[in-house]
Amino acid sequence: MSSICLTREELVELTGKKYKSCQVRVLAEMGIPYRVRPDGTPVVLRSDLFGDSAMEESAPEPDFSSLTDESEAA
C-alpha cells in the first residue's frame, strides 16, 4: 500500500464498475469520499477509506538507536 490513492484496479474492485461515471455513482451511493480529476476519473484517498492508519503502515518509524551516546546509557 504505497500509493496515496486507490489504483484503477482497486476502484474497479471496490465499485464493481469499470466506467468512471458508474464508479462515481457507486462511490456516492456508498458514502465513500472521493474527488474527480479533470478527466472525470474518481480519486479515493486511502486515508479517507482506511483512516490515518493506512498511511502509517507505509511509513515505518526511524531507528534512532545509533544516535544515542553509549556513555549516557551507563
DOTORSE-158477 format. One record per residue (C-alpha): residue number from 0; residue in three letters; x negated, y negated, z. Coordinates in pm, whole numbers. Example, Ala and Ser with C-alpha at 12.3 -4.5 7.8 and 13.67 -1.06 7.14 Angstrom:
<atoms>
{k=0 | r=Ala | X=-1230 | Y=450 | Z=780}
{k=1 | r=Ser | X=-1367 | Y=106 | Z=714}
</atoms>
This chain:
<atoms>
{k=0 | r=Met | X=0 | Y=0 | Z=0}
{k=1 | r=Ser | X=-247 | Y=-263 | Z=-106}
{k=2 | r=Ser | X=-30 | Y=-499 | Z=-307}
{k=3 | r=Ile | X=175 | Y=-779 | Z=-155}
{k=4 | r=Cys | X=486 | Y=-688 | Z=-355}
{k=5 | r=Leu | X=652 | Y=-371 | Z=-478}
{k=6 | r=Thr | X=536 | Y=-229 | Z=-809}
{k=7 | r=Arg | X=768 | Y=-189 | Z=-1109}
{k=8 | r=Glu | X=788 | Y=182 | Z=-1038}
{k=9 | r=Glu | X=880 | Y=120 | Z=-674}
{k=10 | r=Leu | X=1155 | Y=-122 | Z=-780}
{k=11 | r=Val | X=1297 | Y=142 | Z=-1013}
{k=12 | r=Glu | X=1285 | Y=397 | Z=-732}
{k=13 | r=Leu | X=1441 | Y=157 | Z=-481}
{k=14 | r=Thr | X=1722 | Y=35 | Z=-704}
{k=15 | r=Gly | X=1773 | Y=334 | Z=-931}
{k=16 | r=Lys | X=1774 | Y=89 | Z=-1224}
{k=17 | r=Lys | X=1511 | Y=11 | Z=-1487}
{k=18 | r=Tyr | X=1657 | Y=-310 | Z=-1632}
{k=19 | r=Lys | X=1568 | Y=-626 | Z=-1443}
{k=20 | r=Ser | X=1922 | Y=-769 | Z=-1443}
{k=21 | r=Cys | X=2053 | Y=-447 | Z=-1291}
{k=22 | r=Gln | X=1771 | Y=-441 | Z=-1034}
{k=23 | r=Val | X=1859 | Y=-796 | Z=-924}
{k=24 | r=Arg | X=2226 | Y=-700 | Z=-885}
{k=25 | r=Val | X=2145 | Y=-391 | Z=-678}
{k=26 | r=Leu | X=1896 | Y=-579 | Z=-458}
{k=27 | r=Ala | X=2162 | Y=-842 | Z=-387}
{k=28 | r=Glu | X=2422 | Y=-574 | Z=-309}
{k=29 | r=Met | X=2178 | Y=-403 | Z=-72}
{k=30 | r=Gly | X=2095 | Y=-732 | Z=101}
{k=31 | r=Ile | X=1724 | Y=-698 | Z=24}
{k=32 | r=Pro | X=1549 | Y=-1036 | Z=-7}
{k=33 | r=Tyr | X=1393 | Y=-1094 | Z=-349}
{k=34 | r=Arg | X=1268 | Y=-1367 | Z=-575}
{k=35 | r=Val | X=1295 | Y=-1387 | Z=-953}
{k=36 | r=Arg | X=995 | Y=-1461 | Z=-1172}
{k=37 | r=Pro | X=1032 | Y=-1693 | Z=-1472}
{k=38 | r=Asp | X=1059 | Y=-1387 | Z=-1698}
{k=39 | r=Gly | X=1357 | Y=-1260 | Z=-1495}
{k=40 | r=Thr | X=1181 | Y=-973 | Z=-1318}
{k=41 | r=Pro | X=1261 | Y=-941 | Z=-947}
{k=42 | r=Val | X=987 | Y=-956 | Z=-686}
{k=43 | r=Val | X=1030 | Y=-787 | Z=-348}
{k=44 | r=Leu | X=763 | Y=-864 | Z=-92}
{k=45 | r=Arg | X=651 | Y=-568 | Z=117}
{k=46 | r=Ser | X=675 | Y=-781 | Z=432}
{k=47 | r=Asp | X=1043 | Y=-855 | Z=352}
{k=48 | r=Leu | X=1118 | Y=-485 | Z=310}
{k=49 | r=Phe | X=900 | Y=-326 | Z=577}
{k=50 | r=Gly | X=829 | Y=-616 | Z=812}
{k=51 | r=Asp | X=491 | Y=-758 | Z=901}
{k=52 | r=Ser | X=355 | Y=-413 | Z=986}
{k=53 | r=Ala | X=339 | Y=-329 | Z=614}
{k=54 | r=Met | X=57 | Y=-574 | Z=563}
{k=55 | r=Glu | X=-124 | Y=-478 | Z=883}
{k=56 | r=Glu | X=-183 | Y=-125 | Z=753}
{k=57 | r=Ser | X=-390 | Y=-254 | Z=461}
{k=58 | r=Ala | X=-600 | Y=-489 | Z=676}
{k=59 | r=Pro | X=-785 | Y=-295 | Z=947}
{k=60 | r=Glu | X=-932 | Y=-480 | Z=1243}
{k=61 | r=Pro | X=-1301 | Y=-565 | Z=1201}
{k=62 | r=Asp | X=-1552 | Y=-386 | Z=1421}
{k=63 | r=Phe | X=-1744 | Y=-648 | Z=1621}
{k=64 | r=Ser | X=-1928 | Y=-397 | Z=1841}
{k=65 | r=Ser | X=-2258 | Y=-455 | Z=1662}
{k=66 | r=Leu | X=-2242 | Y=-825 | Z=1752}
{k=67 | r=Thr | X=-2242 | Y=-776 | Z=2128}
{k=68 | r=Asp | X=-2564 | Y=-823 | Z=2320}
{k=69 | r=Glu | X=-2668 | Y=-495 | Z=2482}
{k=70 | r=Ser | X=-2816 | Y=-679 | Z=2780}
{k=71 | r=Glu | X=-2472 | Y=-821 | Z=2864}
{k=72 | r=Ala | X=-2328 | Y=-469 | Z=2898}
{k=73 | r=Ala | X=-2559 | Y=-390 | Z=3192}
</atoms>
